[in-house]
Amino acid sequence: MSTDDTVTKAADVAPEPWTGRDDGPGADNLRWHHVVGLDPEDAEPGDVAFVGFRSDEGVRRNKGRQGAAGGPRALRGALASMALPTPVHALDIGDVEVADGELELGQHRLGQVLAPLVDRGHRVVVLGGGHEVAYGSYLGLAGTRALRDGARLGVLNLDAHFDLRDDVRPSSGTPFLQMAQGEEQRGQELNYWVLGVSQPSNTTRLFHTADKLGVRYLLDTECGLLDLPRVDAFLDEFLASCDIVHLSIDLDLLPAAVAPGVSAPAAYGVPMEVVEHVCATVAASGKLAVVDVAELNPDLDIDNRTARAGARLIHRILTSRTAPLSQG
C-alpha cells in the first residue's frame, strides 16, 4: 500500500462538528469539542487525528451481538465534553463505513486513510466498530514510511480474547491472525502481546495458536491492582521489543459493570484502574502511533457507561505527558 504524506485521504462519511458543554472562553475552560477541527489543511504534525470505523460486519460473521457500527458516534459524544488539562490540537477525518457486507474493502479503505496520517506525524485514534478494525489499522501501519524503512512494530492488544481464529472469512475474531499472515508476507514475525486474556473465553486451540506464533500474554487473573509490578514488567519488555506501537483496546476487557455495552461482557475483567495505567504508560513511551478502540455497542450500553469508559481511556492516552507512577 503506497502513501502520500502530503495528502489526507478522505473518509467515506464526512465529519460533523463536535458539540458539548461550554463553560465560557479561555484555555482554562477547554473541552475536547473546542479543539477538534474538520479541515486537514489546518492540522499540523503532532496533532491528534480521529478516524471512525463504522462496522458491524465482523461481529455479525463472528456470531456476536450487532450494534458496534454506532460506536464511533457514541465515543465522540462521550469524549466531546471531557475537560482538557492542557490545550490540544485535533482533527476529525470522518468515518470509514462498511457497507453491504464489504468488510475487506472497508479494512483496506481504513488503511488508506490511516497511513498518510501516520506519515504526517499525527497521533491517530481509530474509533470502532467491531474488533475487525484492528486489521484495518494494521494495514495502514504496514504502509507507512517507518515500517517500510525497517522500524520494529509491536502490537499490544488489551482484550479478553486472542482474536486468532482461523476462519474461512475474516471477522472480529480473526484480525491478529491476519496480521501474523501479513507480517509473514513482509518477511517478519508478528510481535503480538495480549493483556487480559480470559481462559474461559478462549479455546485450547486458540492458546495453541498463540503459543505457535510466539504470542506473549497475561491472563485477566494476573492483571489485578495487586499485580501492577507484574503488569509493569510485561509492559517494559513489550516496549523494549519495538519502535512503533499499535495499541488495540477491546472494551470487553473491562468488567461488565464498567462496560456492559459490548458484544461479550466480561464476567471477570481487568479493573479500569489497571487498564488506564497501561494506556498511560504506553502513551508516555513516545512510541504509540495508532490506538484503536473496539466493540462499543451503544444499543447494549447502560447510562453510556461503556462509551464513557472508552472515552476516558482515549482522553488519558492523549493527555499523558509523563510516565504514571507505579506501585512497588
C-alpha positions as CSV (number, residue, x, y, z in Angstrom):
1,M,0.0,0.0,0.0
2,S,1.6,3.3,-1.1
3,T,1.2,6.5,0.9
4,D,1.3,10.2,0.1
5,D,2.4,12.1,3.2
6,T,1.1,15.4,1.7
7,V,-2.5,14.4,1.1
8,T,-5.0,13.3,3.7
9,K,-7.3,10.7,2.2
10,A,-11.0,11.4,2.6
11,A,-13.1,9.0,4.6
12,D,-16.4,7.7,3.3
13,V,-18.6,9.8,5.7
14,A,-17.6,13.4,6.2
15,P,-17.0,14.6,9.8
16,E,-19.6,16.6,11.7
17,P,-18.8,19.5,14.2
18,W,-18.3,18.4,17.8
19,T,-20.6,19.8,20.4
20,G,-20.7,19.7,24.2
21,R,-20.8,21.6,27.4
22,D,-19.4,25.1,27.3
23,D,-18.2,26.9,30.5
24,G,-17.0,30.1,28.7
25,P,-14.0,31.3,26.9
26,G,-10.3,30.8,27.9
27,A,-7.8,28.0,27.9
28,D,-8.9,27.0,31.5
29,N,-12.3,26.1,30.2
30,L,-11.3,23.9,27.3
31,R,-13.1,20.7,26.5
32,W,-12.5,18.3,23.6
33,H,-15.3,19.8,21.4
34,H,-13.5,23.1,21.5
35,V,-10.3,21.8,19.9
36,V,-11.4,19.4,17.2
37,G,-11.3,20.8,13.7
38,L,-12.6,19.4,10.5
39,D,-10.2,20.9,7.9
40,P,-7.0,18.8,7.3
41,E,-5.3,22.0,5.9
42,D,-5.4,23.4,9.4
43,A,-3.7,20.4,11.0
44,E,-0.1,20.2,12.0
45,P,2.2,17.2,12.6
46,G,1.7,16.0,16.2
47,D,-2.0,16.9,16.2
48,V,-4.5,14.2,17.1
49,A,-6.4,12.7,14.2
50,F,-9.7,10.9,14.8
51,V,-11.0,8.4,12.3
52,G,-14.2,6.4,12.8
53,F,-14.8,2.8,11.5
54,R,-18.5,2.0,11.2
55,S,-18.6,-1.7,11.1
56,D,-20.9,-4.5,12.4
57,E,-19.9,-7.0,9.7
58,G,-17.0,-8.6,11.6
59,V,-19.2,-9.1,14.7
60,R,-22.0,-10.5,12.5
61,R,-19.7,-13.0,10.9
62,N,-18.3,-13.9,14.4
63,K,-21.9,-14.6,15.5
64,G,-21.9,-11.8,18.1
65,R,-24.4,-9.2,19.0
66,Q,-24.5,-6.4,16.4
67,G,-24.6,-2.7,17.0
68,A,-20.9,-1.7,17.1
69,A,-21.3,0.4,13.9
70,G,-22.7,3.0,16.3
71,G,-19.5,3.1,18.3
72,P,-17.7,6.0,16.6
73,R,-20.6,8.4,17.2
74,A,-21.0,7.3,20.8
75,L,-17.3,7.6,21.6
76,R,-17.2,11.1,20.1
77,G,-20.2,12.1,22.1
78,A,-18.7,10.8,25.4
79,L,-15.3,12.4,24.7
80,A,-16.6,15.8,23.5
81,S,-17.4,17.4,26.9
82,M,-14.3,16.0,28.8
83,A,-12.2,18.8,30.2
84,L,-8.7,19.2,28.9
85,P,-5.9,19.9,31.4
86,T,-3.7,21.5,28.6
87,P,-4.5,22.7,25.1
88,V,-4.6,20.0,22.4
89,H,-5.0,20.3,18.7
90,A,-7.1,17.7,17.0
91,L,-8.6,16.8,13.6
92,D,-11.6,14.7,12.8
93,I,-11.3,13.0,9.4
94,G,-14.7,11.4,9.5
95,D,-15.7,7.7,9.2
96,V,-14.9,4.8,7.0
97,E,-18.1,2.8,6.6
98,V,-18.5,-0.9,5.9
99,A,-21.5,-1.1,3.6
100,D,-23.2,-4.2,2.0
101,G,-21.1,-6.6,4.0
102,E,-17.9,-5.5,2.3
103,L,-15.6,-5.9,5.3
104,E,-12.4,-6.5,3.5
105,L,-12.9,-3.4,1.3
106,G,-13.6,-1.3,4.4
107,Q,-10.5,-2.5,6.2
108,H,-8.4,-1.6,3.2
109,R,-10.1,1.8,3.0
110,L,-9.2,2.4,6.6
111,G,-5.6,1.6,5.9
112,Q,-5.5,4.0,3.0
113,V,-6.9,6.8,5.2
114,L,-4.7,6.0,8.2
115,A,-1.2,5.6,6.5
116,P,-0.8,9.2,5.4
117,L,-1.9,10.5,8.8
118,V,0.8,8.5,10.5
119,D,3.4,9.6,7.9
120,R,2.5,13.2,8.6
121,G,3.2,12.7,12.3
122,H,-0.4,12.7,13.6
123,R,-1.3,10.7,16.7
124,V,-4.1,8.6,15.3
125,V,-7.1,7.4,17.2
126,V,-9.5,4.9,15.4
127,L,-13.0,4.7,16.8
128,G,-14.6,1.3,16.2
129,G,-16.6,-0.6,15.2
130,G,-16.1,-4.3,15.9
131,H,-12.6,-5.6,16.6
132,E,-12.1,-6.2,12.9
133,V,-11.0,-2.5,13.0
134,A,-7.6,-3.7,14.3
135,Y,-6.7,-5.3,10.9
136,G,-7.6,-2.1,9.1
137,S,-5.3,-0.2,11.5
138,Y,-2.5,-2.7,10.8
139,L,-2.9,-2.3,7.0
140,G,-2.4,1.4,7.5
141,L,0.7,1.0,9.6
142,A,2.2,-1.6,7.2
143,G,2.0,1.0,4.5
144,T,3.8,3.7,6.5
145,R,7.3,5.0,5.7
146,A,8.6,4.0,9.1
147,L,7.7,0.3,8.6
148,R,9.0,0.3,5.1
149,D,12.3,1.6,6.4
150,G,12.6,-1.2,8.9
151,A,11.1,0.1,12.2
152,R,10.0,-2.7,14.5
153,L,6.3,-2.9,15.0
154,G,4.8,-4.0,18.3
155,V,1.1,-4.8,18.7
156,L,-0.4,-4.7,22.2
157,N,-4.0,-5.9,22.5
158,L,-6.0,-5.2,25.6
159,D,-8.6,-7.9,25.3
160,A,-10.3,-10.9,26.9
161,H,-9.8,-12.7,23.6
162,F,-6.7,-13.6,21.4
163,D,-8.8,-13.0,18.2
164,L,-6.6,-15.5,16.4
165,R,-9.4,-17.6,14.8
166,D,-8.6,-19.3,11.6
167,D,-11.9,-18.9,9.8
168,V,-12.7,-19.0,6.2
169,R,-13.8,-15.4,6.2
170,P,-12.3,-12.6,8.2
171,S,-14.3,-11.4,11.2
172,S,-13.9,-9.7,14.5
173,G,-12.3,-12.9,15.7
174,T,-9.5,-13.1,13.1
175,P,-7.7,-9.7,13.0
176,F,-4.5,-10.7,14.7
177,L,-4.0,-14.0,12.8
178,Q,-4.5,-11.8,9.6
179,M,-1.7,-9.5,11.0
180,A,0.6,-12.5,11.5
181,Q,0.0,-13.6,7.9
182,G,0.6,-10.0,6.7
183,E,3.9,-9.8,8.7
184,E,4.9,-13.2,7.2
185,Q,4.4,-11.7,3.7
186,R,6.7,-8.8,4.8
187,G,9.3,-11.3,5.9
188,Q,8.7,-10.6,9.6
189,E,7.2,-12.3,12.6
190,L,4.3,-10.6,14.3
191,N,5.3,-9.1,17.6
192,Y,2.0,-9.6,19.3
193,W,1.3,-9.2,23.1
194,V,-2.1,-9.5,24.8
195,L,-3.0,-8.3,28.3
196,G,-6.2,-9.6,30.0
197,V,-6.8,-12.9,28.3
198,S,-9.8,-14.8,29.7
199,Q,-9.2,-18.5,29.9
200,P,-12.9,-19.5,29.7
201,S,-13.4,-17.3,26.7
202,N,-10.6,-18.9,24.6
203,T,-10.4,-22.5,23.4
204,T,-7.4,-24.7,23.9
205,R,-6.8,-24.4,20.1
206,L,-6.5,-20.6,20.4
207,F,-4.0,-21.0,23.2
208,H,-2.0,-23.4,21.0
209,T,-2.2,-20.9,18.1
210,A,-0.9,-18.2,20.4
211,D,2.0,-20.4,21.5
212,K,2.8,-21.3,17.9
213,L,3.0,-17.7,17.0
214,G,5.1,-16.8,20.0
215,V,2.4,-14.5,21.5
216,R,3.2,-13.1,24.9
217,Y,0.2,-12.7,27.2
218,L,-1.1,-12.1,30.7
219,L,-4.4,-13.7,31.9
220,D,-7.0,-11.5,33.4
221,T,-6.4,-13.2,36.7
222,E,-2.8,-11.8,36.5
223,C,-3.9,-8.2,35.9
224,G,-5.4,-7.1,39.2
225,L,-4.4,-4.0,41.2
226,L,-2.0,-6.1,43.3
227,D,-0.4,-7.4,40.1
228,L,0.9,-4.0,38.9
229,P,4.5,-4.9,39.3
230,R,3.9,-7.9,37.0
231,V,2.0,-5.8,34.6
232,D,4.7,-3.1,34.5
233,A,7.4,-5.8,33.8
234,F,5.2,-7.1,31.0
235,L,4.9,-3.6,29.5
236,D,8.6,-2.8,29.9
237,E,9.5,-5.9,27.9
238,F,7.0,-5.1,25.3
239,L,8.1,-1.5,24.8
240,A,11.7,-2.6,24.6
241,S,10.8,-5.0,21.8
242,C,9.6,-2.4,19.3
243,D,10.0,1.1,17.9
244,I,6.4,1.7,16.9
245,V,3.3,0.6,18.9
246,H,-0.2,-0.3,17.7
247,L,-2.4,-0.3,20.7
248,S,-5.7,-2.1,20.3
249,I,-8.3,-1.8,23.1
250,D,-11.3,-4.1,23.1
251,L,-13.7,-2.7,25.7
252,D,-14.9,-6.3,26.6
253,L,-11.6,-6.4,28.6
254,L,-13.3,-4.3,31.3
255,P,-15.7,-5.8,33.9
256,A,-19.3,-6.0,32.8
257,A,-20.3,-3.4,35.4
258,V,-17.9,-0.9,33.8
259,A,-18.5,-1.9,30.2
260,P,-21.9,-3.6,29.7
261,G,-22.3,-2.3,26.1
262,V,-20.2,-4.8,24.3
263,S,-21.0,-8.0,22.4
264,A,-19.4,-10.2,25.1
265,P,-19.5,-8.6,28.6
266,A,-16.7,-9.8,30.9
267,A,-17.7,-11.9,34.0
268,Y,-14.3,-11.1,35.5
269,G,-12.4,-8.5,33.5
270,V,-9.4,-6.3,34.2
271,P,-10.0,-3.3,36.6
272,M,-10.4,0.1,34.9
273,E,-7.5,1.4,37.1
274,V,-5.1,-1.1,35.6
275,V,-6.3,-0.6,32.1
276,E,-5.9,3.2,32.4
277,H,-2.4,2.7,33.9
278,V,-1.4,0.5,31.0
279,C,-2.7,3.1,28.4
280,A,-0.9,5.9,30.1
281,T,2.3,4.0,30.3
282,V,2.2,3.1,26.6
283,A,1.3,6.7,25.7
284,A,4.2,8.1,27.7
285,S,6.7,5.9,26.0
286,G,6.6,8.1,22.9
287,K,6.2,5.0,20.7
288,L,2.5,5.0,20.2
289,A,1.5,5.6,16.5
290,V,-2.1,4.3,16.4
291,V,-4.7,3.3,19.0
292,D,-8.0,1.7,18.0
293,V,-10.9,1.3,20.4
294,A,-13.3,-1.6,19.5
295,E,-16.6,-3.3,20.4
296,L,-18.6,-0.5,21.9
297,N,-22.2,-1.3,21.2
298,P,-24.4,1.7,22.2
299,D,-27.6,-0.4,21.8
300,L,-26.4,-2.5,24.7
301,D,-24.9,0.2,26.8
302,I,-26.4,1.4,30.2
303,D,-26.2,5.1,31.0
304,N,-23.4,5.4,28.5
305,R,-21.0,3.6,30.9
306,T,-19.1,1.8,28.1
307,A,-18.9,4.9,25.9
308,R,-17.6,7.0,28.9
309,A,-15.1,4.3,29.8
310,G,-13.7,4.1,26.3
311,A,-13.7,7.9,26.0
312,R,-11.8,8.2,29.3
313,L,-9.1,5.8,28.1
314,I,-8.7,7.8,24.9
315,H,-8.6,11.0,27.0
316,R,-5.9,9.5,29.2
317,I,-3.8,8.4,26.3
318,L,-3.9,11.7,24.5
319,T,-3.2,13.8,27.6
320,S,-0.4,11.7,29.1
321,R,2.9,13.6,29.1
322,T,4.9,11.7,31.7
323,A,5.0,8.1,32.8
324,P,2.5,7.3,35.5
325,L,3.5,6.3,39.0
326,S,3.8,2.5,39.6
327,Q,3.2,0.5,42.7
328,G,6.3,-1.0,44.1
